[in-house]
């Protein structure tokens, strides 16, 4: 990861200047962070070299619905994250 600065303190994770509470589990890859929050939602951040800040999407685990995203992530399909999450291949 090039620009994402992570701080972990108990169930609180800080990514750059974004605070996320209630994190139960996380996975860190070369250019992504996948957070499992409150046993209900996944938050997927992608760090891209051409962007100043990582872009993200929030996905509800039970049905794969996208709850939120920033505009850089609008074309990404949540099903791909869910399949990777269930197969542990993200």
MODELLER restraints for C-alpha pairs under 7 A, 6 or more apart:
rsr = mdl.restraints
at = mdl.atoms
rsr.add(forms.Gaussian(group=physical.xy_distance, feature=features.Distance(at['CA:1:A'], at['CA:30:A']), mean=5.30, stdev=0.5))
rsr.add(forms.Gaussian(group=physical.xy_distance, feature=features.Distance(at['CA:1:A'], at['CA:31:A']), mean=4.69, stdev=0.5))
rsr.add(forms.Gaussian(group=physical.xy_distance, feature=features.Distance(at['CA:1:A'], at['CA:47:A']), mean=6.38, stdev=0.5))
rsr.add(forms.Gaussian(group=physical.xy_distance, feature=features.Distance(at['CA:2:A'], at['CA:47:A']), mean=6.98, stdev=0.5))
rsr.add(forms.Gaussian(group=physical.xy_distance, feature=features.Distance(at['CA:2:A'], at['CA:49:A']), mean=6.95, stdev=0.5))
rsr.add(forms.Gaussian(group=physical.xy_distance, feature=features.Distance(at['CA:3:A'], at['CA:47:A']), mean=6.83, stdev=0.5))
rsr.add(forms.Gaussian(group=physical.xy_distance, feature=features.Distance(at['CA:4:A'], at['CA:15:A']), mean=6.19, stdev=0.5))
rsr.add(forms.Gaussian(group=physical.xy_distance, feature=features.Distance(at['CA:4:A'], at['CA:16:A']), mean=5.90, stdev=0.5))
rsr.add(forms.Gaussian(group=physical.xy_distance, feature=features.Distance(at['CA:4:A'], at['CA:47:A']), mean=6.58, stdev=0.5))
rsr.add(forms.Gaussian(group=physical.xy_distance, feature=features.Distance(at['CA:4:A'], at['CA:54:A']), mean=6.88, stdev=0.5))
rsr.add(forms.Gaussian(group=physical.xy_distance, feature=features.Distance(at['CA:5:A'], at['CA:15:A']), mean=5.54, stdev=0.5))
rsr.add(forms.Gaussian(group=physical.xy_distance, feature=features.Distance(at['CA:5:A'], at['CA:16:A']), mean=5.00, stdev=0.5))
rsr.add(forms.Gaussian(group=physical.xy_distance, feature=features.Distance(at['CA:6:A'], at['CA:13:A']), mean=6.98, stdev=0.5))
rsr.add(forms.Gaussian(group=physical.xy_distance, feature=features.Distance(at['CA:6:A'], at['CA:14:A']), mean=5.63, stdev=0.5))
rsr.add(forms.Gaussian(group=physical.xy_distance, feature=features.Distance(at['CA:6:A'], at['CA:15:A']), mean=4.80, stdev=0.5))
rsr.add(forms.Gaussian(group=physical.xy_distance, feature=features.Distance(at['CA:6:A'], at['CA:16:A']), mean=6.56, stdev=0.5))
rsr.add(forms.Gaussian(group=physical.xy_distance, feature=features.Distance(at['CA:7:A'], at['CA:13:A']), mean=5.72, stdev=0.5))
rsr.add(forms.Gaussian(group=physical.xy_distance, feature=features.Distance(at['CA:7:A'], at['CA:14:A']), mean=5.01, stdev=0.5))
rsr.add(forms.Gaussian(group=physical.xy_distance, feature=features.Distance(at['CA:7:A'], at['CA:15:A']), mean=6.70, stdev=0.5))
rsr.add(forms.Gaussian(group=physical.xy_distance, feature=features.Distance(at['CA:8:A'], at['CA:14:A']), mean=6.48, stdev=0.5))
rsr.add(forms.Gaussian(group=physical.xy_distance, feature=features.Distance(at['CA:11:A'], at['CA:21:A']), mean=6.05, stdev=0.5))
rsr.add(forms.Gaussian(group=physical.xy_distance, feature=features.Distance(at['CA:11:A'], at['CA:22:A']), mean=5.16, stdev=0.5))
rsr.add(forms.Gaussian(group=physical.xy_distance, feature=features.Distance(at['CA:11:A'], at['CA:23:A']), mean=4.85, stdev=0.5))
rsr.add(forms.Gaussian(group=physical.xy_distance, feature=features.Distance(at['CA:11:A'], at['CA:24:A']), mean=6.39, stdev=0.5))
rsr.add(forms.Gaussian(group=physical.xy_distance, feature=features.Distance(at['CA:12:A'], at['CA:20:A']), mean=5.70, stdev=0.5))
rsr.add(forms.Gaussian(group=physical.xy_distance, feature=features.Distance(at['CA:12:A'], at['CA:21:A']), mean=4.51, stdev=0.5))
rsr.add(forms.Gaussian(group=physical.xy_distance, feature=features.Distance(at['CA:12:A'], at['CA:22:A']), mean=6.21, stdev=0.5))
rsr.add(forms.Gaussian(group=physical.xy_distance, feature=features.Distance(at['CA:12:A'], at['CA:23:A']), mean=6.15, stdev=0.5))
rsr.add(forms.Gaussian(group=physical.xy_distance, feature=features.Distance(at['CA:13:A'], at['CA:19:A']), mean=5.99, stdev=0.5))
rsr.add(forms.Gaussian(group=physical.xy_distance, feature=features.Distance(at['CA:13:A'], at['CA:20:A']), mean=5.26, stdev=0.5))
rsr.add(forms.Gaussian(group=physical.xy_distance, feature=features.Distance(at['CA:13:A'], at['CA:21:A']), mean=6.54, stdev=0.5))
rsr.add(forms.Gaussian(group=physical.xy_distance, feature=features.Distance(at['CA:14:A'], at['CA:20:A']), mean=6.17, stdev=0.5))
rsr.add(forms.Gaussian(group=physical.xy_distance, feature=features.Distance(at['CA:22:A'], at['CA:37:A']), mean=5.60, stdev=0.5))
rsr.add(forms.Gaussian(group=physical.xy_distance, feature=features.Distance(at['CA:22:A'], at['CA:38:A']), mean=5.45, stdev=0.5))
rsr.add(forms.Gaussian(group=physical.xy_distance, feature=features.Distance(at['CA:23:A'], at['CA:35:A']), mean=6.52, stdev=0.5))
rsr.add(forms.Gaussian(group=physical.xy_distance, feature=features.Distance(at['CA:23:A'], at['CA:36:A']), mean=5.80, stdev=0.5))
rsr.add(forms.Gaussian(group=physical.xy_distance, feature=features.Distance(at['CA:23:A'], at['CA:37:A']), mean=4.34, stdev=0.5))
rsr.add(forms.Gaussian(group=physical.xy_distance, feature=features.Distance(at['CA:23:A'], at['CA:38:A']), mean=6.16, stdev=0.5))
rsr.add(forms.Gaussian(group=physical.xy_distance, feature=features.Distance(at['CA:24:A'], at['CA:36:A']), mean=5.61, stdev=0.5))
rsr.add(forms.Gaussian(group=physical.xy_distance, feature=features.Distance(at['CA:24:A'], at['CA:37:A']), mean=5.60, stdev=0.5))
rsr.add(forms.Gaussian(group=physical.xy_distance, feature=features.Distance(at['CA:24:A'], at['CA:38:A']), mean=6.26, stdev=0.5))
rsr.add(forms.Gaussian(group=physical.xy_distance, feature=features.Distance(at['CA:24:A'], at['CA:39:A']), mean=6.89, stdev=0.5))
rsr.add(forms.Gaussian(group=physical.xy_distance, feature=features.Distance(at['CA:25:A'], at['CA:35:A']), mean=5.97, stdev=0.5))
rsr.add(forms.Gaussian(group=physical.xy_distance, feature=features.Distance(at['CA:25:A'], at['CA:36:A']), mean=5.07, stdev=0.5))
rsr.add(forms.Gaussian(group=physical.xy_distance, feature=features.Distance(at['CA:26:A'], at['CA:34:A']), mean=5.52, stdev=0.5))
rsr.add(forms.Gaussian(group=physical.xy_distance, feature=features.Distance(at['CA:26:A'], at['CA:35:A']), mean=4.39, stdev=0.5))
rsr.add(forms.Gaussian(group=physical.xy_distance, feature=features.Distance(at['CA:26:A'], at['CA:36:A']), mean=5.98, stdev=0.5))
rsr.add(forms.Gaussian(group=physical.xy_distance, feature=features.Distance(at['CA:27:A'], at['CA:33:A']), mean=5.78, stdev=0.5))
rsr.add(forms.Gaussian(group=physical.xy_distance, feature=features.Distance(at['CA:27:A'], at['CA:34:A']), mean=5.12, stdev=0.5))
rsr.add(forms.Gaussian(group=physical.xy_distance, feature=features.Distance(at['CA:27:A'], at['CA:35:A']), mean=6.57, stdev=0.5))
rsr.add(forms.Gaussian(group=physical.xy_distance, feature=features.Distance(at['CA:28:A'], at['CA:34:A']), mean=6.52, stdev=0.5))
rsr.add(forms.Gaussian(group=physical.xy_distance, feature=features.Distance(at['CA:31:A'], at['CA:46:A']), mean=5.88, stdev=0.5))
rsr.add(forms.Gaussian(group=physical.xy_distance, feature=features.Distance(at['CA:31:A'], at['CA:47:A']), mean=5.12, stdev=0.5))
rsr.add(forms.Gaussian(group=physical.xy_distance, feature=features.Distance(at['CA:32:A'], at['CA:45:A']), mean=5.42, stdev=0.5))
rsr.add(forms.Gaussian(group=physical.xy_distance, feature=features.Distance(at['CA:32:A'], at['CA:46:A']), mean=4.44, stdev=0.5))
rsr.add(forms.Gaussian(group=physical.xy_distance, feature=features.Distance(at['CA:32:A'], at['CA:47:A']), mean=5.83, stdev=0.5))
rsr.add(forms.Gaussian(group=physical.xy_distance, feature=features.Distance(at['CA:33:A'], at['CA:44:A']), mean=5.94, stdev=0.5))
rsr.add(forms.Gaussian(group=physical.xy_distance, feature=features.Distance(at['CA:33:A'], at['CA:45:A']), mean=5.20, stdev=0.5))
rsr.add(forms.Gaussian(group=physical.xy_distance, feature=features.Distance(at['CA:33:A'], at['CA:46:A']), mean=6.74, stdev=0.5))
rsr.add(forms.Gaussian(group=physical.xy_distance, feature=features.Distance(at['CA:34:A'], at['CA:42:A']), mean=6.83, stdev=0.5))
rsr.add(forms.Gaussian(group=physical.xy_distance, feature=features.Distance(at['CA:34:A'], at['CA:43:A']), mean=5.83, stdev=0.5))
rsr.add(forms.Gaussian(group=physical.xy_distance, feature=features.Distance(at['CA:34:A'], at['CA:44:A']), mean=4.59, stdev=0.5))
rsr.add(forms.Gaussian(group=physical.xy_distance, feature=features.Distance(at['CA:34:A'], at['CA:45:A']), mean=6.43, stdev=0.5))
rsr.add(forms.Gaussian(group=physical.xy_distance, feature=features.Distance(at['CA:35:A'], at['CA:42:A']), mean=5.53, stdev=0.5))
rsr.add(forms.Gaussian(group=physical.xy_distance, feature=features.Distance(at['CA:35:A'], at['CA:43:A']), mean=5.07, stdev=0.5))
rsr.add(forms.Gaussian(group=physical.xy_distance, feature=features.Distance(at['CA:35:A'], at['CA:44:A']), mean=6.41, stdev=0.5))
rsr.add(forms.Gaussian(group=physical.xy_distance, feature=features.Distance(at['CA:36:A'], at['CA:42:A']), mean=4.68, stdev=0.5))
rsr.add(forms.Gaussian(group=physical.xy_distance, feature=features.Distance(at['CA:36:A'], at['CA:43:A']), mean=6.59, stdev=0.5))
rsr.add(forms.Gaussian(group=physical.xy_distance, feature=features.Distance(at['CA:40:A'], at['CA:60:A']), mean=5.95, stdev=0.5))
rsr.add(forms.Gaussian(group=physical.xy_distance, feature=features.Distance(at['CA:40:A'], at['CA:61:A']), mean=5.58, stdev=0.5))
rsr.add(forms.Gaussian(group=physical.xy_distance, feature=features.Distance(at['CA:41:A'], at['CA:58:A']), mean=6.70, stdev=0.5))
rsr.add(forms.Gaussian(group=physical.xy_distance, feature=features.Distance(at['CA:41:A'], at['CA:59:A']), mean=5.51, stdev=0.5))
rsr.add(forms.Gaussian(group=physical.xy_distance, feature=features.Distance(at['CA:41:A'], at['CA:60:A']), mean=4.46, stdev=0.5))
rsr.add(forms.Gaussian(group=physical.xy_distance, feature=features.Distance(at['CA:41:A'], at['CA:61:A']), mean=5.35, stdev=0.5))
rsr.add(forms.Gaussian(group=physical.xy_distance, feature=features.Distance(at['CA:42:A'], at['CA:58:A']), mean=5.65, stdev=0.5))
rsr.add(forms.Gaussian(group=physical.xy_distance, feature=features.Distance(at['CA:42:A'], at['CA:59:A']), mean=5.10, stdev=0.5))
rsr.add(forms.Gaussian(group=physical.xy_distance, feature=features.Distance(at['CA:42:A'], at['CA:60:A']), mean=6.36, stdev=0.5))
rsr.add(forms.Gaussian(group=physical.xy_distance, feature=features.Distance(at['CA:42:A'], at['CA:61:A']), mean=6.57, stdev=0.5))
rsr.add(forms.Gaussian(group=physical.xy_distance, feature=features.Distance(at['CA:43:A'], at['CA:56:A']), mean=6.83, stdev=0.5))
rsr.add(forms.Gaussian(group=physical.xy_distance, feature=features.Distance(at['CA:43:A'], at['CA:57:A']), mean=5.78, stdev=0.5))
rsr.add(forms.Gaussian(group=physical.xy_distance, feature=features.Distance(at['CA:43:A'], at['CA:58:A']), mean=4.48, stdev=0.5))
rsr.add(forms.Gaussian(group=physical.xy_distance, feature=features.Distance(at['CA:43:A'], at['CA:59:A']), mean=6.38, stdev=0.5))
rsr.add(forms.Gaussian(group=physical.xy_distance, feature=features.Distance(at['CA:44:A'], at['CA:56:A']), mean=5.35, stdev=0.5))
rsr.add(forms.Gaussian(group=physical.xy_distance, feature=features.Distance(at['CA:44:A'], at['CA:57:A']), mean=5.43, stdev=0.5))
rsr.add(forms.Gaussian(group=physical.xy_distance, feature=features.Distance(at['CA:44:A'], at['CA:58:A']), mean=6.50, stdev=0.5))
rsr.add(forms.Gaussian(group=physical.xy_distance, feature=features.Distance(at['CA:45:A'], at['CA:54:A']), mean=6.04, stdev=0.5))
rsr.add(forms.Gaussian(group=physical.xy_distance, feature=features.Distance(at['CA:45:A'], at['CA:55:A']), mean=5.52, stdev=0.5))
rsr.add(forms.Gaussian(group=physical.xy_distance, feature=features.Distance(at['CA:45:A'], at['CA:56:A']), mean=4.27, stdev=0.5))
rsr.add(forms.Gaussian(group=physical.xy_distance, feature=features.Distance(at['CA:45:A'], at['CA:57:A']), mean=6.81, stdev=0.5))
rsr.add(forms.Gaussian(group=physical.xy_distance, feature=features.Distance(at['CA:46:A'], at['CA:54:A']), mean=5.36, stdev=0.5))
rsr.add(forms.Gaussian(group=physical.xy_distance, feature=features.Distance(at['CA:46:A'], at['CA:55:A']), mean=5.44, stdev=0.5))
rsr.add(forms.Gaussian(group=physical.xy_distance, feature=features.Distance(at['CA:46:A'], at['CA:56:A']), mean=6.27, stdev=0.5))
rsr.add(forms.Gaussian(group=physical.xy_distance, feature=features.Distance(at['CA:47:A'], at['CA:54:A']), mean=4.43, stdev=0.5))
rsr.add(forms.Gaussian(group=physical.xy_distance, feature=features.Distance(at['CA:47:A'], at['CA:55:A']), mean=6.73, stdev=0.5))
rsr.add(forms.Gaussian(group=physical.xy_distance, feature=features.Distance(at['CA:48:A'], at['CA:54:A']), mean=6.46, stdev=0.5))
rsr.add(forms.Gaussian(group=physical.xy_distance, feature=features.Distance(at['CA:55:A'], at['CA:70:A']), mean=6.32, stdev=0.5))
rsr.add(forms.Gaussian(group=physical.xy_distance, feature=features.Distance(at['CA:55:A'], at['CA:72:A']), mean=6.16, stdev=0.5))
rsr.add(forms.Gaussian(group=physical.xy_distance, feature=features.Distance(at['CA:55:A'], at['CA:73:A']), mean=6.30, stdev=0.5))
rsr.add(forms.Gaussian(group=physical.xy_distance, feature=features.Distance(at['CA:56:A'], at['CA:69:A']), mean=5.67, stdev=0.5))
rsr.add(forms.Gaussian(group=physical.xy_distance, feature=features.Distance(at['CA:56:A'], at['CA:70:A']), mean=6.13, stdev=0.5))
rsr.add(forms.Gaussian(group=physical.xy_distance, feature=features.Distance(at['CA:56:A'], at['CA:73:A']), mean=6.30, stdev=0.5))
rsr.add(forms.Gaussian(group=physical.xy_distance, feature=features.Distance(at['CA:57:A'], at['CA:68:A']), mean=5.69, stdev=0.5))
rsr.add(forms.Gaussian(group=physical.xy_distance, feature=features.Distance(at['CA:57:A'], at['CA:69:A']), mean=4.11, stdev=0.5))
rsr.add(forms.Gaussian(group=physical.xy_distance, feature=features.Distance(at['CA:57:A'], at['CA:70:A']), mean=6.78, stdev=0.5))
rsr.add(forms.Gaussian(group=physical.xy_distance, feature=features.Distance(at['CA:57:A'], at['CA:73:A']), mean=6.58, stdev=0.5))
rsr.add(forms.Gaussian(group=physical.xy_distance, feature=features.Distance(at['CA:58:A'], at['CA:66:A']), mean=5.82, stdev=0.5))
rsr.add(forms.Gaussian(group=physical.xy_distance, feature=features.Distance(at['CA:58:A'], at['CA:67:A']), mean=5.41, stdev=0.5))
rsr.add(forms.Gaussian(group=physical.xy_distance, feature=features.Distance(at['CA:58:A'], at['CA:68:A']), mean=5.10, stdev=0.5))
rsr.add(forms.Gaussian(group=physical.xy_distance, feature=features.Distance(at['CA:58:A'], at['CA:69:A']), mean=6.17, stdev=0.5))
rsr.add(forms.Gaussian(group=physical.xy_distance, feature=features.Distance(at['CA:59:A'], at['CA:65:A']), mean=5.57, stdev=0.5))
rsr.add(forms.Gaussian(group=physical.xy_distance, feature=features.Distance(at['CA:59:A'], at['CA:66:A']), mean=4.47, stdev=0.5))
rsr.add(forms.Gaussian(group=physical.xy_distance, feature=features.Distance(at['CA:59:A'], at['CA:67:A']), mean=5.63, stdev=0.5))
rsr.add(forms.Gaussian(group=physical.xy_distance, feature=features.Distance(at['CA:59:A'], at['CA:78:A']), mean=6.74, stdev=0.5))
rsr.add(forms.Gaussian(group=physical.xy_distance, feature=features.Distance(at['CA:60:A'], at['CA:66:A']), mean=6.43, stdev=0.5))
rsr.add(forms.Gaussian(group=physical.xy_distance, feature=features.Distance(at['CA:60:A'], at['CA:67:A']), mean=6.72, stdev=0.5))
rsr.add(forms.Gaussian(group=physical.xy_distance, feature=features.Distance(at['CA:64:A'], at['CA:78:A']), mean=6.36, stdev=0.5))
rsr.add(forms.Gaussian(group=physical.xy_distance, feature=features.Distance(at['CA:64:A'], at['CA:79:A']), mean=6.31, stdev=0.5))
rsr.add(forms.Gaussian(group=physical.xy_distance, feature=features.Distance(at['CA:64:A'], at['CA:82:A']), mean=6.41, stdev=0.5))
rsr.add(forms.Gaussian(group=physical.xy_distance, feature=features.Distance(at['CA:66:A'], at['CA:78:A']), mean=6.43, stdev=0.5))
rsr.add(forms.Gaussian(group=physical.xy_distance, feature=features.Distance(at['CA:84:A'], at['CA:90:A']), mean=4.88, stdev=0.5))
